[in-house]
Amino acid sequence: MGPAVKKQVDMARLNSDLASAKVELLSAQCSVDRIRLQYSPQDIAAYADRQSLKRAIASAQSLHRFFAQVEGHLDLVEDVVHEKK
């Protein structure tokens, strides 16, 4: 597939996958909130299992990078939509 060929997007599947991810992210956020409300960042850094903590941090950083990238594209798409009006 060359650069000039536009990829067909299955919008129904994309939106279904996004809805599933939203639910899973909300669950993760609730889990983190329970930890955040019970323990200080200092206690977490001092006493948490290092490997588990580093993996959780890496996952959060990866999610942040991905959604920041999507947000940048969303801003571009919104700018194009506003220009057409």
DSSP file (Angstrom, degrees, kcal/mol; ACC not computed):
  #  RESIDUE AA STRUCTURE BP1 BP2  ACC     N-H-->O    O-->H-N    N-H-->O    O-->H-N    TCO  KAPPA ALPHA  PHI   PSI    X-CA   Y-CA   Z-CA
    1    1 A M              0   0    0      0, 0.0     6,-0.0     0, 0.0     0, 0.0   0.000 360.0 360.0 360.0 117.6    0.0    0.0    0.0
    2    2 A G    >   -     0   0    0      1,-0.1     3,-1.2     4,-0.0     0, 0.0  -0.245 360.0 -99.3 -82.6 172.7    1.6    3.2   -1.2
    3    3 A P  T 3  S+     0   0    0      0, 0.0    -1,-0.1     0, 0.0     0, 0.0   0.762 120.8  57.8 -65.0 -24.2    1.4    6.7    0.4
    4    4 A A  T 3  S+     0   0    0      2,-0.1     2,-0.6     0, 0.0     0, 0.0   0.648  86.3  91.4 -81.4 -13.9   -1.3    7.7   -2.1
    5    5 A V  S <  S-     0   0    0     -3,-1.2     2,-0.4     1,-0.0     0, 0.0  -0.721  74.1-140.0 -86.1 122.0   -3.6    4.9   -1.2
    6    6 A K        -     0   0    0     -2,-0.6     2,-0.3     1,-0.1    -2,-0.1  -0.668  17.1-123.0 -84.7 131.3   -6.0    5.9    1.6
    7    7 A K        -     0   0    0     -2,-0.4     2,-0.5     1,-0.1    -1,-0.1  -0.531  20.2-125.7 -75.0 134.3   -6.7    3.3    4.2
    8    8 A Q        -     0   0    0     -2,-0.3     2,-0.5     2,-0.0    -1,-0.1  -0.684  24.8-150.4 -78.8 127.0  -10.4    2.3    4.7
    9    9 A V        -     0   0    0     -2,-0.5     2,-1.4     4,-0.0     3,-0.1  -0.879  11.2-139.4-104.4 128.0  -11.3    2.8    8.4
   10   10 A D     >  -     0   0    0     -2,-0.5     4,-2.7     1,-0.2     5,-0.2  -0.712  23.3-173.4 -81.9  93.7  -14.0    0.6    9.9
   11   11 A M  H  > S+     0   0    0     -2,-1.4     4,-2.7     1,-0.2     5,-0.2   0.851  78.1  54.2 -63.8 -36.9  -15.7    3.3   11.9
   12   12 A A  H  > S+     0   0    0      2,-0.2     4,-2.0     1,-0.2    -1,-0.2   0.935 113.0  42.8 -63.2 -44.8  -18.1    1.0   13.8
   13   13 A R  H  > S+     0   0    0      2,-0.2     4,-3.1     1,-0.2     5,-0.2   0.912 112.8  53.3 -68.1 -41.5  -15.2   -1.2   15.0
   14   14 A L  H  X S+     0   0    0     -4,-2.7     4,-2.4     1,-0.2    -2,-0.2   0.940 112.0  44.8 -56.8 -48.2  -13.0    1.8   15.8
   15   15 A N  H  X S+     0   0    0     -4,-2.7     4,-2.1     2,-0.2    -1,-0.2   0.850 113.2  51.0 -68.3 -33.5  -15.8    3.3   18.0
   16   16 A S  H  X S+     0   0    0     -4,-2.0     4,-2.2    -5,-0.2    -2,-0.2   0.926 111.8  46.9 -66.2 -45.6  -16.5    0.0   19.6
   17   17 A D  H  X S+     0   0    0     -4,-3.1     4,-2.5     1,-0.2    -2,-0.2   0.894 112.1  51.1 -62.6 -39.7  -12.8   -0.5   20.4
   18   18 A L  H  X S+     0   0    0     -4,-2.4     4,-2.3    -5,-0.2    -1,-0.2   0.897 108.7  51.0 -65.3 -40.4  -12.7    3.1   21.8
   19   19 A A  H  X S+     0   0    0     -4,-2.1     4,-1.9     2,-0.2    -2,-0.2   0.906 111.3  48.3 -63.1 -41.5  -15.7    2.5   24.0
   20   20 A S  H  X S+     0   0    0     -4,-2.2     4,-2.3     1,-0.2    -2,-0.2   0.919 111.5  49.5 -63.8 -43.6  -14.1   -0.7   25.4
   21   21 A A  H  X S+     0   0    0     -4,-2.5     4,-2.9     1,-0.2     5,-0.2   0.886 107.3  55.8 -63.0 -38.2  -10.8    1.2   26.0
   22   22 A K  H  X S+     0   0    0     -4,-2.3     4,-2.2     2,-0.2    -1,-0.2   0.918 108.9  46.6 -60.3 -44.4  -12.8    4.0   27.8
   23   23 A V  H  X S+     0   0    0     -4,-1.9     4,-2.1     2,-0.2    -2,-0.2   0.922 114.1  47.4 -64.5 -44.5  -14.3    1.5   30.2
   24   24 A E  H  X S+     0   0    0     -4,-2.3     4,-2.2     1,-0.2    -2,-0.2   0.889 112.3  49.6 -66.2 -38.7  -11.0   -0.2   30.9
   25   25 A L  H  X S+     0   0    0     -4,-2.9     4,-2.7     2,-0.2    -1,-0.2   0.883 109.0  52.5 -66.7 -37.9   -9.2    3.1   31.4
   26   26 A L  H  X S+     0   0    0     -4,-2.2     4,-2.2    -5,-0.2    -2,-0.2   0.901 109.3  50.2 -63.3 -40.0  -12.0    4.2   33.8
   27   27 A S  H  X S+     0   0    0     -4,-2.1     4,-2.1     2,-0.2    -2,-0.2   0.918 111.4  47.9 -62.7 -43.9  -11.4    1.0   35.8
   28   28 A A  H  X S+     0   0    0     -4,-2.2     4,-2.4     1,-0.2    -2,-0.2   0.902 110.0  52.8 -63.6 -40.6   -7.7    1.7   35.9
   29   29 A Q  H  X S+     0   0    0     -4,-2.7     4,-2.5     1,-0.2    -1,-0.2   0.900 108.3  50.3 -62.9 -40.2   -8.3    5.2   37.0
   30   30 A C  H  X S+     0   0    0     -4,-2.2     4,-2.1     2,-0.2    -1,-0.2   0.900 109.8  51.0 -63.3 -41.3  -10.5    4.0   39.8
   31   31 A S  H  X S+     0   0    0     -4,-2.1     4,-1.7     1,-0.2    -2,-0.2   0.917 111.8  46.8 -62.1 -43.4   -7.8    1.6   40.9
   32   32 A V  H  X S+     0   0    0     -4,-2.4     4,-3.2     1,-0.2    -2,-0.2   0.895 108.9  55.0 -66.6 -39.5   -5.2    4.3   40.9
   33   33 A D  H  X S+     0   0    0     -4,-2.5     4,-2.4     1,-0.2    -1,-0.2   0.895 105.5  52.8 -61.3 -39.3   -7.6    6.7   42.9
   34   34 A R  H  X S+     0   0    0     -4,-2.1     4,-1.0     2,-0.2    -1,-0.2   0.921 113.7  43.2 -61.5 -42.4   -8.0    4.0   45.6
   35   35 A I  H >X S+     0   0    0     -4,-1.7     4,-2.4     1,-0.2     3,-0.6   0.933 112.9  52.5 -66.2 -45.7   -4.2    3.8   45.9
   36   36 A R  H 3< S+     0   0    0     -4,-3.2    -2,-0.2     1,-0.2    -1,-0.2   0.854 109.9  48.6 -59.6 -37.5   -3.8    7.6   45.7
   37   37 A L  H 3< S+     0   0    0     -4,-2.4    -1,-0.2    -5,-0.2    -2,-0.2   0.730 117.6  40.7 -77.1 -21.3   -6.3    8.1   48.5
   38   38 A Q  H << S+     0   0    0     -4,-1.0     2,-0.4    -3,-0.6    -2,-0.2   0.746 117.2  38.0 -96.1 -27.0   -4.7    5.5   50.8
   39   39 A Y  S  < S-     0   0    0     -4,-2.4    -1,-0.1    -5,-0.1     0, 0.0  -0.940  72.5-124.6-132.6 146.8   -1.0    6.1   50.3
   40   40 A S     >  -     0   0    0     -2,-0.4     4,-2.5     1,-0.1     5,-0.2  -0.506  31.9-113.8 -81.2 156.8    1.3    9.1   49.8
   41   41 A P  H  > S+     0   0    0      0, 0.0     4,-2.6     0, 0.0     5,-0.2   0.859 119.5  56.0 -56.5 -33.9    3.6    9.3   46.8
   42   42 A Q  H  > S+     0   0    0      2,-0.2     4,-2.1     1,-0.2     5,-0.2   0.917 108.0  46.2 -65.0 -43.6    6.5    9.0   49.3
   43   43 A D  H  > S+     0   0    0      2,-0.2     4,-2.8     1,-0.2     5,-0.5   0.901 112.5  50.7 -65.6 -40.6    5.1    5.7   50.7
   44   44 A I  H  X S+     0   0    0     -4,-2.5     4,-2.0     1,-0.2    -2,-0.2   0.946 112.8  45.7 -61.9 -47.5    4.5    4.3   47.3
   45   45 A A  H  < S+     0   0    0     -4,-2.6    -1,-0.2    -5,-0.2    -2,-0.2   0.868 119.1  42.2 -63.4 -36.4    8.0    5.2   46.1
   46   46 A A  H  < S+     0   0    0     -4,-2.1    -2,-0.2    -5,-0.2    -1,-0.2   0.854 129.1  20.0 -80.9 -35.2    9.6    3.8   49.3
   47   47 A Y  H  < S+     0   0    0     -4,-2.8    -3,-0.2    -5,-0.2    -2,-0.2   0.609  91.1 104.8-117.4 -14.2    7.6    0.6   49.8
   48   48 A A  S  < S-     0   0    0     -4,-2.0     2,-0.3    -5,-0.5     3,-0.0  -0.338  86.1 -89.1 -71.1 152.5    5.9   -0.5   46.6
   49   49 A D     >  -     0   0    0      1,-0.2     4,-2.6     2,-0.1     5,-0.2  -0.467  39.1-141.7 -58.7 120.2    7.2   -3.5   44.6
   50   50 A R  H  > S+     0   0    0     -2,-0.3     4,-2.8     1,-0.2     5,-0.2   0.889  95.9  48.3 -56.7 -46.8    9.8   -1.8   42.3
   51   51 A Q  H  > S+     0   0    0      1,-0.2     4,-2.2     2,-0.2    -1,-0.2   0.925 114.1  45.9 -64.6 -44.6    9.1   -3.9   39.3
   52   52 A S  H  > S+     0   0    0      2,-0.2     4,-2.4     1,-0.2    -1,-0.2   0.914 114.4  48.8 -63.2 -42.7    5.3   -3.5   39.5
   53   53 A L  H  X S+     0   0    0     -4,-2.6     4,-2.5     2,-0.2    -2,-0.2   0.922 111.4  48.5 -64.6 -44.7    5.6    0.3   40.1
   54   54 A K  H  X S+     0   0    0     -4,-2.8     4,-2.4    -5,-0.2    -1,-0.2   0.879 112.1  49.5 -65.2 -37.0    8.0    0.8   37.2
   55   55 A R  H  X S+     0   0    0     -4,-2.2     4,-2.4    -5,-0.2    -1,-0.2   0.905 110.9  49.5 -67.2 -40.7    5.7   -1.2   34.9
   56   56 A A  H  X S+     0   0    0     -4,-2.4     4,-2.4     2,-0.2    -2,-0.2   0.912 112.3  48.3 -64.0 -41.7    2.7    0.8   36.0
   57   57 A I  H  X S+     0   0    0     -4,-2.5     4,-2.6     2,-0.2    -2,-0.2   0.920 110.9  50.5 -63.8 -44.1    4.6    4.1   35.4
   58   58 A A  H  X S+     0   0    0     -4,-2.4     4,-2.3     1,-0.2    -2,-0.2   0.899 110.9  49.4 -62.0 -40.5    5.7    2.9   31.9
   59   59 A S  H  X S+     0   0    0     -4,-2.4     4,-2.4     2,-0.2    -2,-0.2   0.929 111.7  48.0 -63.6 -45.2    2.1    2.0   31.1
   60   60 A A  H  X S+     0   0    0     -4,-2.4     4,-2.4     1,-0.2    -2,-0.2   0.903 112.2  49.4 -63.0 -41.2    0.8    5.4   32.2
   61   61 A Q  H  X S+     0   0    0     -4,-2.6     4,-2.5     2,-0.2    -1,-0.2   0.902 110.5  50.6 -65.0 -40.4    3.6    7.2   30.2
   62   62 A S  H  X S+     0   0    0     -4,-2.3     4,-2.4     2,-0.2    -2,-0.2   0.918 111.3  48.0 -63.6 -43.9    2.8    5.1   27.1
   63   63 A L  H  X S+     0   0    0     -4,-2.4     4,-2.7     1,-0.2     5,-0.3   0.912 111.2  51.4 -62.1 -42.5   -0.9    6.0   27.4
   64   64 A H  H  X S+     0   0    0     -4,-2.4     4,-2.2    -5,-0.2    -2,-0.2   0.933 110.5  47.7 -61.5 -46.2   -0.1    9.6   27.9
   65   65 A R  H  X S+     0   0    0     -4,-2.5     4,-2.0     2,-0.2    -2,-0.2   0.928 113.6  48.3 -60.6 -45.3    2.1    9.8   24.8
   66   66 A F  H  X S+     0   0    0     -4,-2.4     4,-2.3     1,-0.2    -2,-0.2   0.949 114.7  42.9 -62.1 -50.5   -0.5    8.0   22.7
   67   67 A F  H  X S+     0   0    0     -4,-2.7     4,-2.5     1,-0.2    -1,-0.2   0.807 111.0  55.7 -71.4 -27.9   -3.4   10.2   23.7
   68   68 A A  H  X S+     0   0    0     -4,-2.2     4,-1.9    -5,-0.3    -1,-0.2   0.898 109.3  48.4 -65.6 -39.5   -1.3   13.3   23.4
   69   69 A Q  H  X S+     0   0    0     -4,-2.0     4,-1.8     2,-0.2    -2,-0.2   0.927 112.5  47.2 -64.6 -45.4   -0.5   12.4   19.9
   70   70 A V  H  X S+     0   0    0     -4,-2.3     4,-2.6     1,-0.2    -2,-0.2   0.908 109.5  54.6 -62.3 -41.3   -4.2   11.7   19.1
   71   71 A E  H  X S+     0   0    0     -4,-2.5     4,-2.4     1,-0.2    -1,-0.2   0.889 105.3  53.4 -60.3 -39.6   -5.1   15.0   20.8
   72   72 A G  H  X S+     0   0    0     -4,-1.9     4,-1.6     1,-0.2    -1,-0.2   0.907 111.4  45.1 -61.1 -42.2   -2.7   16.8   18.4
   73   73 A H  H  X S+     0   0    0     -4,-1.8     4,-2.6     2,-0.2    -2,-0.2   0.868 109.5  56.0 -68.7 -36.5   -4.4   15.2   15.4
   74   74 A L  H  X S+     0   0    0     -4,-2.6     4,-2.7     1,-0.2    -2,-0.2   0.913 105.8  51.3 -61.3 -42.5   -7.8   16.0   16.9
   75   75 A D  H  X S+     0   0    0     -4,-2.4     4,-2.1     1,-0.2    -1,-0.2   0.904 110.4  49.4 -60.6 -41.1   -6.9   19.7   17.1
   76   76 A L  H  X S+     0   0    0     -4,-1.6     4,-2.0     2,-0.2    -2,-0.2   0.920 111.5  48.3 -63.9 -44.1   -5.8   19.6   13.4
   77   77 A V  H  X S+     0   0    0     -4,-2.6     4,-2.4     1,-0.2    -2,-0.2   0.909 111.3  50.2 -63.2 -42.7   -9.1   17.9   12.4
   78   78 A E  H  X S+     0   0    0     -4,-2.7     4,-2.4     1,-0.2    -1,-0.2   0.880 108.1  53.5 -64.5 -37.2  -11.1   20.5   14.3
   79   79 A D  H  X S+     0   0    0     -4,-2.1     4,-1.8     2,-0.2    -1,-0.2   0.907 109.8  47.9 -62.3 -41.5   -9.1   23.3   12.7
   80   80 A V  H  X S+     0   0    0     -4,-2.0     4,-1.5     2,-0.2    -2,-0.2   0.908 111.0  50.7 -65.2 -42.5  -10.0   21.9    9.2
   81   81 A V  H  X S+     0   0    0     -4,-2.4     4,-0.8     1,-0.2    -2,-0.2   0.909 111.2  48.4 -62.3 -42.2  -13.7   21.6   10.1
   82   82 A H  H  < S+     0   0    0     -4,-2.4     3,-0.4     1,-0.2    -1,-0.2   0.843 107.9  55.0 -68.5 -32.3  -13.8   25.2   11.4
   83   83 A E  H  < S+     0   0    0     -4,-1.8    -1,-0.2     1,-0.2    -2,-0.2   0.835 104.0  55.4 -67.7 -32.0  -12.1   26.4    8.2
   84   84 A K  H  <        0   0    0     -4,-1.5    -1,-0.2     1,-0.2    -2,-0.2   0.716 360.0 360.0 -74.0 -20.2  -14.8   24.7    6.0
   85   85 A K     <        0   0    0     -4,-0.8    -1,-0.2    -3,-0.4    -2,-0.2   0.465 360.0 360.0 -80.0 360.0  -17.6   26.6    7.9
